[in-house]
Amino acid sequence: MSTPDLLYSEAEDDLRVAVRSLLADHCPPSAVLAEAEGHRPYDPALWRSLAAEMGTAGLLVPDKLGGQGATAREAAVVLEELGRAVTPVPYLTSAVLATTALLGCDTDEQHVARLLGALATGRAVGALALPLSTPPGGGAPPATVTARGDGALTGRVAAVAGAAGAEVLLVPAEGPDGYGLYAVETATLGAAEAPGATDATGTAETPAAPGAPGVTVEPLTPLDLTRPLAALHLTAAPARRLAGPDRARAAVGRALTAGAGLLASEQLGLAEWCLTETVRHTKERHQFGRPIGSFQALKHRMAGLWLELVSARAAARHAADALAADSPEVPVAVAVAQAYCARVAVHAAQECVQLHGGIGMTWEHPAHLYLKRAKSDEIALGTPGRHRDALAGLVDLPAPVG
């Protein structure tokens, strides 16, 4: 078994610089605050720059399917920067969850390759139609949607992240042939096809018709306004079956595992911003004629948080490296990363609010956005307690009795 590589490569550092520069220009805290009070699920211009022009939406997709042919390590760097800026874009839900689910299907089939190409090039946004709280492990979650023989879907899925504004909905459903993964297209995706792909019969595929009959996306009011949630209602909605029982379960499970592992990098970036901003503020804020950061009690709190961040970085990088290498250690690495990084992100955001004093409690300061994102991420794709339980089972460590 190879030793995990927790260091950043030169290419990853270059990617970080590019993404951070884009977000500094187009997504400062004032813009995030304004966007949080708006009604759009995300800023299309920012998403186009990030996903299409920079190519980050296709990092996990092979070159032959229209992507960048990179790995989870590069996607983790992007998510660190998105967490640092608490950016309201559907990267986790589209470029990670939906894309990984599609990669688990037969990419030689024309319709799968077409959807992957659309997501990888930023022509479309995808969403995996499961509640955001769904954890990985234990097999694919039970479906709350049923499929008819003709593929039409009926049912409801609550608290789906990224469903608002998505052109491709990947819906697990129970049909006549058992569990399956289905694609519902809510808009025409464009004529461009992924190179080198054919469907199961070797024939060309008819483009999707515009519109979304039978699909209702009901926006919900989430704690974290930068990651919209919606309830998805399907009533005989036309859909195409992408994978049968075994492959669908594996694809959904793989997507949830990748999402949980890479979410740790978003939590790491969020925590780093909170500590950096807190240190800056305590250097500038004076009480009793000296910076408040010079008081020993505050020094100890920030030093303790820095130590937590160092460990969180190691856990998040280990998960990203394991996913990139498709290591047998993926389940353990992901469970460790989520069990630890979720707690560190919440702690860092809480300290940021508290050590900013009165201004940290106001809507005008962005600290509350980070606290809400941290609390939302804490229950996304499994709670820390759920991941600790999973880890105990993976390493054969029984819980205490009594």
C-alpha positions as CSV (number, residue, x, y, z in Angstrom):
1,M,0.0,0.0,0.0
2,S,1.4,3.4,-1.0
3,T,2.1,6.2,1.4
4,P,-0.5,9.0,1.2
5,D,0.8,12.2,-0.4
6,L,-0.5,15.1,1.7
7,L,1.5,17.8,0.0
8,Y,0.2,20.1,-2.7
9,S,1.8,19.7,-6.2
10,E,2.9,22.7,-8.2
11,A,-0.1,22.3,-10.5
12,E,-2.4,22.2,-7.5
13,D,-0.8,25.4,-6.2
14,D,-1.3,27.1,-9.6
15,L,-4.9,26.0,-9.6
16,R,-5.4,27.5,-6.2
17,V,-4.0,30.8,-7.2
18,A,-6.2,31.0,-10.3
19,V,-9.4,30.1,-8.4
20,R,-8.7,32.4,-5.5
21,S,-8.0,35.3,-7.9
22,L,-11.3,34.7,-9.7
23,L,-13.2,34.6,-6.4
24,A,-11.5,37.7,-5.1
25,D,-12.6,39.6,-8.2
26,H,-16.1,38.3,-8.6
27,C,-17.1,36.9,-5.2
28,P,-16.0,39.2,-2.4
29,P,-17.9,39.0,0.9
30,S,-20.2,41.9,0.0
31,A,-21.3,40.1,-3.2
32,V,-21.9,36.9,-1.3
33,L,-24.1,38.8,1.2
34,A,-26.1,40.4,-1.6
35,E,-26.5,37.1,-3.4
36,A,-27.7,35.4,-0.2
37,E,-30.6,37.8,-0.1
38,G,-31.5,37.3,-3.7
39,H,-33.7,34.7,-5.4
40,R,-31.2,33.1,-7.8
41,P,-29.8,29.7,-6.8
42,Y,-26.3,30.8,-8.0
43,D,-24.7,33.6,-10.1
44,P,-24.6,32.2,-13.7
45,A,-21.8,34.5,-14.8
46,L,-19.6,33.4,-11.9
47,W,-20.4,29.7,-12.5
48,R,-19.6,30.1,-16.2
49,S,-16.2,31.6,-15.4
50,L,-15.4,29.0,-12.8
51,A,-16.9,25.9,-14.4
52,A,-16.6,26.5,-18.2
53,E,-13.8,29.0,-18.7
54,M,-11.5,27.6,-16.0
55,G,-12.6,24.1,-16.7
56,T,-13.1,23.1,-13.0
57,A,-16.4,21.5,-13.6
58,G,-14.7,18.7,-15.6
59,L,-11.8,18.0,-13.3
60,L,-13.1,14.5,-12.4
61,V,-14.1,13.7,-16.0
62,P,-11.7,11.9,-18.4
63,D,-10.4,13.8,-21.5
64,K,-12.2,11.6,-23.9
65,L,-15.5,12.5,-22.4
66,G,-14.9,16.3,-22.5
67,G,-13.3,16.8,-19.1
68,Q,-9.9,17.7,-17.8
69,G,-8.8,14.2,-16.8
70,A,-7.7,15.4,-13.3
71,T,-8.4,13.8,-10.0
72,A,-10.0,14.3,-6.6
73,R,-6.9,16.1,-5.4
74,E,-7.5,19.0,-7.9
75,A,-11.2,19.1,-7.1
76,A,-10.3,19.3,-3.4
77,V,-8.2,22.4,-4.0
78,V,-11.1,24.0,-5.8
79,L,-13.4,23.2,-2.9
80,E,-11.0,24.6,-0.4
81,E,-11.1,27.9,-2.1
82,L,-14.9,27.8,-2.5
83,G,-15.2,27.1,1.2
84,R,-12.7,29.9,2.0
85,A,-15.0,32.3,0.1
86,V,-18.3,30.5,1.1
87,T,-19.1,30.8,-2.6
88,P,-22.7,30.2,-3.7
89,V,-22.1,27.9,-6.7
90,P,-23.2,24.3,-7.3
91,Y,-19.7,22.8,-7.5
92,L,-20.1,20.1,-4.8
93,T,-23.6,19.1,-6.1
94,S,-22.9,19.2,-9.8
95,A,-19.1,18.7,-10.4
96,V,-18.7,16.2,-7.6
97,L,-21.9,14.4,-6.7
98,A,-23.8,14.3,-10.0
99,T,-20.7,13.9,-12.1
100,T,-19.3,11.0,-10.0
101,A,-22.7,9.3,-10.1
102,L,-22.6,9.5,-13.9
103,L,-19.1,8.2,-14.0
104,G,-20.4,5.1,-12.2
105,C,-22.7,4.4,-15.1
106,D,-21.7,3.0,-18.5
107,T,-19.9,5.9,-20.1
108,D,-19.8,4.1,-23.5
109,E,-23.5,4.7,-23.8
110,Q,-24.3,7.8,-25.8
111,H,-26.8,9.4,-23.4
112,V,-24.5,8.9,-20.3
113,A,-21.5,10.4,-22.2
114,R,-23.7,13.3,-23.5
115,L,-24.8,14.2,-19.9
116,L,-21.2,13.9,-18.7
117,G,-20.0,16.2,-21.5
118,A,-22.6,18.8,-20.7
119,L,-21.7,18.8,-17.0
120,A,-18.0,18.8,-17.6
121,T,-18.0,21.7,-20.0
122,G,-20.4,23.8,-17.8
123,R,-23.2,23.7,-20.4
124,A,-25.4,22.2,-17.7
125,V,-25.7,21.9,-14.0
126,G,-26.6,18.5,-12.4
127,A,-28.0,17.4,-9.1
128,L,-28.2,14.0,-7.4
129,A,-31.8,13.7,-6.2
130,L,-31.2,12.6,-2.6
131,P,-31.5,14.6,0.6
132,L,-28.3,16.5,1.4
133,S,-28.1,14.7,4.7
134,T,-27.7,11.2,3.1
135,P,-24.5,9.6,4.3
136,P,-22.3,7.2,2.3
137,G,-21.9,3.6,3.3
138,G,-24.4,0.8,4.0
139,G,-25.4,0.5,0.4
140,A,-27.5,2.9,-1.7
141,P,-30.3,4.7,0.2
142,P,-33.8,3.6,-0.4
143,A,-35.6,5.3,-3.2
144,T,-38.7,7.5,-2.5
145,V,-39.5,7.7,-6.3
146,T,-41.1,5.0,-8.4
147,A,-40.6,4.4,-12.1
148,R,-43.1,3.0,-14.6
149,G,-42.3,0.7,-17.4
150,D,-41.9,3.6,-19.8
151,G,-39.4,5.3,-17.4
152,A,-41.8,8.0,-16.1
153,L,-41.1,8.9,-12.5
154,T,-43.4,9.7,-9.7
155,G,-42.5,10.6,-6.1
156,R,-41.0,13.2,-3.8
157,V,-37.5,13.8,-2.6
158,A,-36.9,16.3,0.2
159,A,-34.0,18.7,0.9
160,V,-32.1,18.2,-2.4
161,A,-29.1,20.5,-2.7
162,G,-28.6,22.0,-6.1
163,A,-32.0,21.0,-7.6
164,A,-33.0,24.6,-8.1
165,G,-31.4,25.7,-11.3
166,A,-30.2,22.2,-12.4
167,E,-30.8,21.1,-15.9
168,V,-30.0,17.4,-15.2
169,L,-31.6,15.6,-12.2
170,L,-30.2,12.1,-11.4
171,V,-33.0,10.3,-9.6
172,P,-32.7,6.9,-7.8
173,A,-36.0,5.1,-8.2
174,E,-37.6,1.7,-7.8
175,G,-39.0,0.4,-11.1
176,P,-40.3,-2.8,-12.7
177,D,-36.7,-4.1,-12.9
178,G,-35.8,-3.0,-9.4
179,Y,-33.6,-0.2,-8.2
180,G,-32.2,2.1,-11.0
181,L,-30.7,5.5,-11.6
182,Y,-32.7,7.7,-13.9
183,A,-31.9,11.1,-15.6
184,V,-34.6,13.8,-15.9
185,E,-33.6,16.7,-18.1
186,T,-35.3,20.0,-17.3
187,A,-33.8,21.8,-20.3
188,T,-32.1,21.2,-23.7
189,L,-28.4,20.6,-23.1
190,G,-27.1,21.6,-26.5
191,A,-25.9,19.7,-29.5
192,A,-22.3,19.1,-28.6
193,E,-21.6,15.4,-27.9
194,A,-18.8,13.7,-26.0
195,P,-16.2,12.3,-28.4
196,G,-15.8,8.6,-29.0
197,A,-19.1,7.6,-27.3
198,T,-21.9,5.4,-28.7
199,D,-25.1,4.2,-27.1
200,A,-25.9,0.6,-26.5
201,T,-27.4,0.1,-30.0
202,G,-24.7,2.2,-31.8
203,T,-27.3,4.7,-33.0
204,A,-27.5,8.5,-32.5
205,E,-29.6,9.8,-29.7
206,T,-32.5,12.2,-30.1
207,P,-31.8,15.5,-28.3
208,A,-33.9,16.1,-25.2
209,A,-37.1,18.1,-25.6
210,P,-37.2,21.5,-23.9
211,G,-39.2,21.9,-20.7
212,A,-39.7,19.7,-17.7
213,P,-43.2,18.2,-17.7
214,G,-44.1,16.6,-14.4
215,V,-41.3,18.2,-12.5
216,T,-41.8,20.7,-9.7
217,V,-38.9,22.1,-7.8
218,E,-40.1,23.7,-4.5
219,P,-37.5,26.0,-3.0
220,L,-37.0,25.5,0.8
221,T,-35.6,28.0,3.3
222,P,-32.2,26.5,4.4
223,L,-30.0,27.5,7.3
224,D,-27.2,28.1,4.8
225,L,-28.6,30.6,2.2
226,T,-25.5,30.1,0.0
227,R,-26.4,26.4,-0.7
228,P,-30.1,26.3,-1.7
229,L,-32.3,23.3,-0.9
230,A,-35.4,22.3,-2.6
231,A,-38.1,19.6,-2.5
232,L,-38.4,17.7,-5.8
233,H,-41.9,16.6,-6.9
234,L,-42.2,14.3,-9.8
235,T,-45.5,13.4,-11.4
236,A,-45.1,11.0,-14.4
237,A,-42.0,12.9,-15.3
238,P,-40.2,11.6,-18.5
239,A,-36.9,10.1,-17.6
240,R,-34.2,7.8,-19.1
241,R,-32.8,4.9,-17.2
242,L,-29.0,5.1,-16.9
243,A,-28.2,2.1,-14.8
244,G,-29.8,-1.1,-13.4
245,P,-29.9,-2.3,-9.8
246,D,-26.3,-3.3,-9.0
247,R,-24.6,-0.6,-11.1
248,A,-27.0,2.1,-9.9
249,R,-26.4,1.3,-6.2
250,A,-22.7,1.3,-6.8
251,A,-22.8,4.6,-8.7
252,V,-24.9,6.3,-6.0
253,G,-22.7,4.9,-3.2
254,R,-19.5,6.1,-5.0
255,A,-21.0,9.6,-5.5
256,L,-21.9,9.9,-1.8
257,T,-18.4,8.7,-0.7
258,A,-16.7,11.1,-3.0
259,G,-18.9,13.9,-1.9
260,A,-18.3,13.3,1.8
261,G,-14.6,13.0,1.2
262,L,-14.3,16.2,-0.8
263,L,-16.7,18.1,1.5
264,A,-13.9,17.9,4.1
265,S,-11.8,20.1,1.9
266,E,-14.6,22.7,1.7
267,Q,-14.8,22.6,5.5
268,L,-11.0,23.0,5.7
269,G,-11.1,26.2,3.5
270,L,-13.9,27.6,5.5
271,A,-12.0,27.1,8.8
272,E,-8.9,28.6,7.4
273,W,-10.7,31.8,6.4
274,C,-12.3,32.0,9.9
275,L,-8.9,31.7,11.6
276,T,-7.2,34.1,9.2
277,E,-9.9,36.7,9.6
278,T,-10.0,36.4,13.3
279,V,-6.2,36.9,13.7
280,R,-6.5,39.9,11.4
281,H,-9.3,41.4,13.5
282,T,-7.6,40.8,16.8
283,K,-4.5,42.6,15.6
284,E,-6.5,45.6,14.6
285,R,-9.0,45.8,17.4
286,H,-7.7,47.7,20.5
287,Q,-8.8,47.6,24.1
288,F,-7.0,49.1,27.1
289,G,-4.5,50.6,24.7
290,R,-3.3,47.4,23.1
291,P,-4.5,44.9,20.4
292,I,-6.9,42.4,21.8
293,G,-4.9,39.7,20.1
294,S,-2.0,40.3,22.5
295,F,-4.0,39.0,25.4
296,Q,-2.8,35.6,26.4
297,A,-6.3,34.0,26.7
298,L,-7.1,34.9,23.1
299,K,-3.7,33.8,21.9
300,H,-4.3,30.4,23.5
301,R,-7.7,30.1,21.8
302,M,-6.3,30.9,18.3
303,A,-3.2,28.7,18.8
304,G,-5.5,25.8,19.7
305,L,-7.6,26.4,16.7
306,W,-4.5,26.5,14.5
307,L,-3.5,23.1,15.8
308,E,-6.9,21.7,14.9
309,L,-6.6,23.2,11.4
310,V,-3.2,21.4,10.9
311,S,-4.9,18.1,11.7
312,A,-7.9,18.9,9.6
313,R,-5.7,19.6,6.6
314,A,-4.0,16.2,7.0
315,A,-7.4,14.5,7.2
316,A,-8.9,16.3,4.2
317,R,-5.8,15.8,2.1
318,H,-5.7,12.1,3.0
319,A,-9.3,11.7,1.9
320,A,-8.7,13.5,-1.4
321,D,-5.5,11.5,-2.1
322,A,-7.2,8.2,-1.3
323,L,-10.1,9.1,-3.7
324,A,-7.7,10.1,-6.4
325,A,-5.8,6.9,-6.1
326,D,-8.9,4.8,-5.7
327,S,-7.2,3.3,-2.6
328,P,-8.7,0.6,-0.5
329,E,-8.4,3.1,2.4
330,V,-11.1,5.3,0.9
331,P,-13.9,4.4,3.4
332,V,-11.6,4.9,6.4
333,A,-10.1,8.1,5.1
334,V,-13.5,9.6,4.3
335,A,-14.9,8.6,7.7
336,V,-11.9,10.1,9.5
337,A,-12.0,13.3,7.4
338,Q,-15.7,14.0,8.0
339,A,-15.7,13.0,11.6
340,Y,-13.0,15.5,12.3
341,C,-13.2,18.3,9.7
342,A,-16.9,19.0,10.4
343,R,-16.2,19.7,14.0
344,V,-13.2,21.9,13.3
345,A,-15.2,24.0,10.8
346,V,-18.0,24.6,13.3
347,H,-15.5,25.5,16.0
348,A,-13.5,27.9,13.8
349,A,-16.7,29.6,12.7
350,Q,-17.9,29.9,16.3
351,E,-14.6,31.4,17.4
352,C,-14.7,33.8,14.5
353,V,-18.1,35.1,15.5
354,Q,-17.3,35.3,19.2
355,L,-13.8,37.0,18.9
356,H,-15.2,39.6,16.5
357,G,-17.4,40.8,19.4
358,G,-20.5,42.8,18.6
359,I,-19.7,43.2,14.9
360,G,-19.5,39.4,14.5
361,M,-23.2,39.1,15.4
362,T,-24.4,41.5,12.7
363,W,-25.7,40.5,9.2
364,E,-23.4,43.0,7.6
365,H,-20.3,41.0,8.6
366,P,-19.8,37.7,6.7
367,A,-19.0,35.7,9.8
368,H,-22.6,34.4,10.1
369,L,-22.4,33.0,6.5
370,Y,-19.4,30.9,7.5
371,L,-21.1,29.7,10.7
372,K,-24.3,28.7,8.8
373,R,-22.3,26.9,6.1
374,A,-20.3,25.1,8.8
375,K,-23.4,24.0,10.6
376,S,-25.1,23.0,7.3
377,D,-22.0,21.0,6.2
378,E,-21.9,19.3,9.6
379,I,-25.0,17.4,8.8
380,A,-24.5,17.1,5.0
381,L,-23.6,13.7,3.7
382,G,-23.7,12.2,7.2
383,T,-23.1,13.7,10.7
384,P,-19.8,13.4,12.5
385,G,-21.4,10.9,14.8
386,R,-22.6,8.8,11.9
387,H,-19.0,8.8,10.4
388,R,-17.5,7.9,13.8
389,D,-19.9,4.9,14.0
390,A,-18.9,3.9,10.4
391,L,-15.2,4.3,11.3
392,A,-15.6,2.1,14.4
393,G,-17.1,-0.7,12.2
394,L,-14.4,-0.3,9.5
395,V,-11.5,-0.7,12.0
396,D,-13.4,-3.2,14.2
397,L,-13.5,-1.0,17.2
398,P,-16.7,-1.9,19.2
399,A,-18.6,0.8,21.0
400,P,-18.3,0.8,24.8
401,V,-21.1,-1.1,26.6
402,G,-23.3,0.4,29.2
